[in-house]
Amino acid sequence: MALFDCILNAQSGHARALTYATAHGDFQTPMFMPVGTHATVKGITPDRLEELGAQVVLANTYHLAMRPGAELVAEAGGVHEFMHYPGPMLTDSGGFQIFSLADTVKLTDDGVEFKSIYDGARVFWSPEENMRIQELIGADIAMQLDQCPPYPAERSFVERAVDLSSAWARRCLAAHTREDQTLFGIVQGGMHLDLRLESVRRLRQMEEESLAAGGRRFGGFGIGGYSVGESHEVMFETLGQVARALPEDRPRYLMGVGNPTTLVRAVGEGVDMFDCVLPTRTARMGTAFSSSGRMNMRNAKFARDFTPLDHECSCYTCTNFTRAYVRHLVKQDEMLGGILLSIHNLHYLLDLMRRARAAVLAGAYADFLRSWMESPAAKDY
């Protein structure tokens, strides 16, 4: 496969199995991507990520640009060398982090000005500056700078977000030049289907115009602005139509979603890639995913339970430790408790997506989805 080629291996209903080529190896979908905000997945060493079967790891442009600085990461040889992770990586643009600090943000057509959470300094990012930073960091996939509206939001505010995100996508596409890195465009539009489809239309049109002028195309597409406060049912009112409006020959990435049932349902709607801090963040709070639903490991009922976290799981934690021991670690605020639960929760989602892919390859995704929705594992999500 050539760099950034995408092959459709199978389709079952709307669910897809893809293989995508990057400079640091191929990855296969459906897939979940662990989040390493500061060039580290909290509590997980890079070799453990490989053992877990993580295919792509995320880093955050906002945080790395603020500290230690994109230039330092580039001096270290790029983010792969800096964190000693050899596999494919993706950087989000930092747009979500910026716009979550709404009271410090000043928006213009040229870009966005915001206050650093580290030292209070005022920072201005244009789409071109954002591309320069992401090229310095050097992940395999970069995301365009976009505006992510909250939920709920006035329609006029969401319309403005679509306008800005579309204009910035065009500028990011023109500014992005690194040959061993691809750029994903991002769909916005809140919960308004017409705005979402208009966002898709603009991305497709600007790509056609870029190619006609001898420029580049997007390597894939992010679907942003979901899981920002709305219920899952509200999200699914539009998600499938939005995903399937995107080109069929490249990945579709639902950004910031890590709920197991949401992943399984979204794959059935044609989504290929996911990321979220949920598995590791909840692990640090003492929560375990399991085939019987979420488990609060602080619960006294686990104090003398000498069985694995999940009898159906083959991860390092479940193979070697008991619920009683993990509860002990959690109750004592020992860091190993969060580490073992993070290993387990990441394995749980990575394995769930491996099984989803197997179902697509077997042409049986509808059965897989039905079985999941009827299982105890789905009840807490």
C-alpha positions as CSV (number, residue, x, y, z in Angstrom):
1,M,0.0,0.0,0.0
2,A,1.1,3.5,-0.8
3,L,1.3,6.1,2.0
4,F,-2.2,7.1,3.2
5,D,-3.9,4.5,0.9
6,C,-7.2,3.3,2.3
7,I,-8.6,-0.2,1.4
8,L,-12.2,-1.3,2.1
9,N,-11.7,-4.9,3.3
10,A,-15.4,-5.6,3.9
11,Q,-18.8,-4.0,4.6
12,S,-21.7,-5.4,6.6
13,G,-24.7,-3.2,6.4
14,H,-23.3,0.3,7.0
15,A,-20.4,-1.1,9.1
16,R,-17.0,-1.1,7.5
17,A,-13.6,-2.7,7.9
18,L,-10.8,-0.6,6.5
19,T,-7.0,-0.8,6.3
20,Y,-5.1,2.5,6.2
21,A,-1.4,3.1,5.5
22,T,0.8,5.5,7.4
23,A,4.5,6.2,7.6
24,H,4.6,4.3,11.0
25,G,2.5,1.3,9.9
26,D,-0.9,0.3,8.8
27,F,-4.0,0.3,11.0
28,Q,-7.3,-1.5,10.7
29,T,-10.8,-0.3,11.5
30,P,-13.1,-0.2,13.4
31,M,-10.7,0.9,16.0
32,F,-10.4,2.8,19.3
33,M,-7.5,5.2,19.9
34,P,-6.1,5.7,23.4
35,V,-5.5,9.4,24.2
36,G,-2.1,10.5,25.2
37,T,-2.8,14.2,25.8
38,H,0.8,15.2,26.9
39,A,2.5,12.6,24.7
40,T,1.7,9.9,27.3
41,V,-1.3,7.7,27.9
42,K,-1.6,8.1,31.7
43,G,-0.2,5.2,33.6
44,I,0.6,3.1,30.4
45,T,4.1,2.7,29.1
46,P,4.6,2.6,25.3
47,D,5.5,-1.0,25.2
48,R,2.3,-1.9,27.1
49,L,0.3,0.1,24.5
50,E,1.8,-2.2,21.8
51,E,1.0,-5.3,23.9
52,L,-2.6,-4.1,24.3
53,G,-2.8,-3.8,20.5
54,A,-3.3,-0.1,20.3
55,Q,-3.0,0.9,16.6
56,V,-3.0,4.7,16.8
57,V,-2.3,6.9,19.8
58,L,-3.4,10.5,20.1
59,A,-1.5,13.5,21.4
60,N,-2.9,17.0,22.0
61,T,-1.6,20.0,20.0
62,Y,-2.8,22.6,22.5
63,H,-1.0,21.0,25.5
64,L,2.2,20.1,23.6
65,A,2.4,23.5,22.0
66,M,2.1,25.2,25.4
67,R,4.4,22.8,27.2
68,P,7.1,21.7,26.4
69,G,6.6,23.5,23.0
70,A,6.4,22.2,19.5
71,E,9.9,23.3,18.6
72,L,11.3,21.1,21.5
73,V,9.3,18.1,20.3
74,A,10.6,18.6,16.8
75,E,14.2,18.9,18.2
76,A,13.7,15.6,19.9
77,G,12.9,14.0,16.5
78,G,9.1,14.4,16.6
79,V,6.5,13.0,18.9
80,H,7.2,9.4,18.1
81,E,10.9,9.7,19.2
82,F,10.0,12.1,22.0
83,M,7.7,9.5,23.7
84,H,9.4,6.4,22.3
85,Y,6.2,5.1,20.6
86,P,6.8,3.6,17.1
87,G,3.3,3.2,15.9
88,P,0.9,5.6,14.1
89,M,-0.1,8.7,15.9
90,L,-2.7,11.5,15.5
91,T,-2.7,15.0,16.9
92,D,-6.0,16.9,17.4
93,S,-5.8,20.6,16.5
94,G,-6.4,21.8,20.1
95,G,-9.6,23.5,19.0
96,F,-11.8,21.6,21.5
97,Q,-9.5,22.6,24.4
98,I,-9.4,26.2,23.2
99,F,-13.2,26.6,22.9
100,S,-13.8,24.8,26.2
101,L,-12.2,28.0,27.7
102,A,-14.9,30.2,26.2
103,D,-14.5,33.1,28.6
104,T,-10.8,33.6,27.5
105,V,-11.4,33.2,23.7
106,K,-11.6,35.9,21.1
107,L,-12.7,34.7,17.7
108,T,-12.0,36.4,14.3
109,D,-12.1,35.2,10.7
110,D,-8.3,35.1,10.9
111,G,-8.1,32.7,13.8
112,V,-8.5,32.5,17.5
113,E,-6.8,34.2,20.5
114,F,-6.9,32.5,23.9
115,K,-5.2,32.5,27.2
116,S,-2.7,29.7,28.1
117,I,-3.8,27.6,31.0
118,Y,-0.2,27.2,32.0
119,D,1.1,30.8,32.3
120,G,-1.8,33.1,31.4
121,A,-0.1,34.3,28.3
122,R,-2.3,35.4,25.3
123,V,-1.8,33.2,22.3
124,F,-3.1,33.7,18.7
125,W,-3.5,30.7,16.4
126,S,-4.3,31.1,12.7
127,P,-5.1,28.0,10.7
128,E,-1.6,28.3,9.2
129,E,0.1,28.5,12.6
130,N,-1.8,25.5,13.8
131,M,-0.6,23.5,10.8
132,R,3.0,24.7,11.4
133,I,2.7,23.5,15.0
134,Q,1.2,20.1,14.1
135,E,3.9,19.6,11.4
136,L,6.6,20.3,14.0
137,I,5.0,17.7,16.4
138,G,5.0,15.3,13.5
139,A,2.2,12.8,14.1
140,D,1.0,10.8,11.1
141,I,-2.4,12.4,11.1
142,A,-3.1,16.1,11.8
143,M,-6.6,17.6,12.3
144,Q,-7.7,20.9,10.9
145,L,-8.3,23.8,13.3
146,D,-12.0,24.1,13.9
147,Q,-14.6,25.7,16.2
148,C,-16.5,23.2,18.3
149,P,-19.8,24.7,19.6
150,P,-21.2,23.5,22.9
151,Y,-24.6,21.9,23.5
152,P,-27.0,23.5,23.8
153,A,-26.2,26.5,21.6
154,E,-28.2,29.0,19.5
155,R,-28.5,28.0,15.9
156,S,-26.8,31.3,14.9
157,F,-23.8,30.4,17.0
158,V,-23.6,26.9,15.4
159,E,-24.0,28.5,11.9
160,R,-21.0,30.7,12.7
161,A,-19.0,27.7,13.8
162,V,-19.7,25.9,10.5
163,D,-18.6,29.0,8.6
164,L,-15.4,29.4,10.5
165,S,-14.6,25.7,10.5
166,S,-15.1,25.5,6.8
167,A,-13.0,28.6,6.1
168,W,-10.3,27.4,8.4
169,A,-10.4,23.9,6.7
170,R,-9.6,25.5,3.4
171,R,-6.7,27.4,4.8
172,C,-5.4,24.3,6.7
173,L,-5.5,22.3,3.5
174,A,-3.6,25.0,1.6
175,A,-1.0,25.4,4.4
176,H,-0.4,21.7,5.1
177,T,2.7,20.6,3.3
178,R,4.4,17.7,5.2
179,E,4.5,14.7,2.9
180,D,4.7,12.0,5.6
181,Q,1.7,13.4,7.5
182,T,-1.9,13.6,6.3
183,L,-4.7,16.1,7.2
184,F,-8.2,15.3,8.3
185,G,-11.1,17.8,7.8
186,I,-13.7,18.1,10.5
187,V,-17.5,18.2,10.2
188,Q,-19.3,20.6,12.5
189,G,-23.0,21.7,12.8
190,G,-24.2,20.8,16.2
191,M,-27.4,18.7,16.3
192,H,-28.7,20.4,13.1
193,L,-28.7,17.9,10.3
194,D,-28.9,20.5,7.6
195,L,-25.8,22.4,9.0
196,R,-23.9,19.1,9.3
197,L,-24.6,18.2,5.7
198,E,-23.7,21.7,4.6
199,S,-20.4,21.3,6.5
200,V,-19.8,18.0,4.6
201,R,-20.7,19.6,1.3
202,R,-18.2,22.4,1.8
203,L,-15.4,20.0,2.8
204,R,-16.0,17.9,-0.3
205,Q,-16.2,21.0,-2.5
206,M,-13.0,22.6,-1.3
207,E,-11.2,19.3,-1.7
208,E,-12.3,19.0,-5.3
209,E,-11.1,22.6,-5.9
210,S,-7.8,21.9,-4.3
211,L,-7.2,18.8,-6.4
212,A,-8.2,20.6,-9.6
213,A,-5.5,23.3,-8.7
214,G,-2.9,20.6,-8.2
215,G,-3.2,20.7,-4.4
216,R,-3.9,18.0,-1.8
217,R,-7.0,16.2,-0.5
218,F,-8.0,15.3,3.0
219,G,-6.7,11.9,4.2
220,G,-9.9,11.3,6.2
221,F,-12.6,13.2,8.1
222,G,-13.4,13.9,11.7
223,I,-16.9,14.3,13.0
224,G,-16.6,16.8,15.8
225,G,-19.1,18.5,18.1
226,Y,-20.9,15.4,19.3
227,S,-20.7,14.1,22.9
228,V,-20.6,17.7,24.2
229,G,-23.6,17.5,26.5
230,E,-26.4,16.0,24.4
231,S,-27.9,12.6,25.1
232,H,-26.7,9.6,23.0
233,E,-30.2,9.4,21.5
234,V,-30.0,13.0,20.3
235,M,-26.6,12.3,18.8
236,F,-27.8,9.2,16.9
237,E,-30.7,11.2,15.4
238,T,-28.1,12.6,12.9
239,L,-24.8,10.8,13.2
240,G,-25.5,8.0,10.7
241,Q,-26.7,10.4,8.0
242,V,-23.6,12.6,8.6
243,A,-21.2,9.7,8.5
244,R,-22.6,8.3,5.3
245,A,-22.5,11.7,3.6
246,L,-18.7,11.6,3.8
247,P,-16.6,10.0,1.1
248,E,-16.6,6.2,1.2
249,D,-12.9,5.8,0.3
250,R,-11.5,7.3,3.5
251,P,-11.8,6.9,7.3
252,R,-14.6,8.6,9.3
253,Y,-13.6,9.5,12.8
254,L,-16.1,10.3,15.6
255,M,-14.1,12.5,17.9
256,G,-14.1,12.3,21.7
257,V,-16.4,9.2,22.2
258,G,-15.4,6.2,24.3
259,N,-18.7,4.8,25.6
260,P,-18.7,1.1,24.6
261,T,-22.3,1.0,23.5
262,T,-21.9,4.2,21.5
263,L,-18.9,2.7,19.7
264,V,-20.8,-0.4,18.8
265,R,-23.8,1.5,17.6
266,A,-21.7,4.1,15.7
267,V,-19.8,1.4,13.8
268,G,-23.2,0.2,12.6
269,E,-23.8,3.7,11.3
270,G,-20.6,3.7,9.2
271,V,-18.1,5.3,11.6
272,D,-14.6,3.8,11.6
273,M,-12.4,5.5,14.3
274,F,-12.9,6.7,17.9
275,D,-10.9,8.2,20.7
276,C,-11.7,9.3,24.3
277,V,-10.1,9.7,27.7
278,L,-13.0,7.8,29.3
279,P,-11.3,4.4,29.8
280,T,-8.2,5.8,31.6
281,R,-10.0,8.6,33.4
282,T,-12.6,6.4,34.8
283,A,-9.9,3.8,35.7
284,R,-8.2,6.5,37.8
285,M,-11.5,7.0,39.6
286,G,-11.7,3.3,40.4
287,T,-14.2,2.2,37.6
288,A,-13.8,-1.0,35.5
289,F,-15.6,-1.8,32.3
290,S,-16.8,-5.4,32.2
291,S,-19.0,-7.9,30.3
292,S,-21.6,-7.4,33.1
293,G,-21.5,-3.5,33.0
294,R,-19.5,-0.9,34.9
295,M,-18.0,-1.9,38.2
296,N,-17.1,0.6,41.0
297,M,-14.1,-1.0,42.6
298,R,-14.5,1.0,45.8
299,N,-17.6,-1.1,46.5
300,A,-17.4,-3.2,49.7
301,K,-18.8,-6.2,47.9
302,F,-15.4,-6.7,46.2
303,A,-13.4,-6.7,49.4
304,R,-13.2,-10.6,49.6
305,D,-13.9,-11.3,45.9
306,F,-10.8,-13.3,44.7
307,T,-12.0,-13.6,41.1
308,P,-10.7,-11.6,38.1
309,L,-12.3,-8.2,37.2
310,D,-14.0,-9.8,34.2
311,H,-14.1,-13.6,33.7
312,E,-14.4,-13.0,29.9
313,C,-11.2,-10.8,29.7
314,S,-7.7,-12.0,29.0
315,C,-5.9,-8.7,29.8
316,Y,-2.8,-8.6,32.1
317,T,-4.9,-7.3,35.0
318,C,-7.6,-10.0,34.8
319,T,-5.0,-12.7,34.2
320,N,-2.9,-11.9,37.3
321,F,-5.0,-10.0,39.9
322,T,-8.2,-10.3,41.8
323,R,-11.1,-7.9,42.4
324,A,-10.1,-7.9,46.1
325,Y,-6.6,-6.8,45.3
326,V,-7.6,-4.1,42.8
327,R,-10.2,-2.8,45.4
328,H,-7.4,-2.7,48.0
329,L,-5.2,-0.6,45.7
330,V,-8.1,1.8,44.8
331,K,-9.1,2.3,48.5
332,Q,-5.5,3.0,49.4
333,D,-5.1,5.4,46.5
334,E,-2.1,3.4,45.3
335,M,-1.1,4.4,41.7
336,L,-1.0,0.8,40.7
337,G,-4.8,0.6,41.1
338,G,-5.3,3.2,38.4
339,I,-2.7,1.6,36.2
340,L,-4.2,-1.9,36.4
341,L,-7.7,-0.6,35.7
342,S,-6.4,1.5,32.8
343,I,-4.8,-1.5,31.3
344,H,-8.1,-3.4,31.7
345,N,-10.3,-0.7,30.4
346,L,-8.2,0.0,27.3
347,H,-8.0,-3.7,26.6
348,Y,-11.8,-3.9,26.9
349,L,-12.4,-1.2,24.2
350,L,-9.6,-2.3,21.9
351,D,-10.8,-5.9,22.0
352,L,-14.4,-4.7,21.5
353,M,-13.4,-3.1,18.3
354,R,-11.4,-6.1,17.2
355,R,-14.5,-8.2,17.7
356,A,-16.5,-5.6,15.8
357,R,-14.1,-5.9,12.8
358,A,-14.3,-9.7,12.9
359,A,-18.1,-9.4,12.7
360,V,-17.9,-7.0,9.7
361,L,-15.4,-9.4,7.9
362,A,-17.9,-12.2,8.6
363,G,-20.8,-10.2,7.1
364,A,-22.6,-10.5,10.5
365,Y,-22.5,-7.0,12.0
366,A,-26.2,-6.8,12.5
367,D,-26.0,-9.9,14.7
368,F,-23.1,-8.6,16.6
369,L,-24.9,-5.3,17.3
370,R,-28.1,-7.1,18.4
371,S,-26.1,-9.4,20.7
372,W,-24.3,-6.5,22.3
373,M,-27.5,-4.5,22.9
374,E,-29.1,-7.5,24.6
375,S,-26.1,-8.2,26.8
376,P,-25.5,-7.1,30.4
377,A,-22.5,-5.1,29.2
378,A,-24.8,-2.6,27.4
379,K,-27.0,-1.8,30.3
380,D,-24.8,0.8,32.0
381,Y,-23.9,2.7,28.8
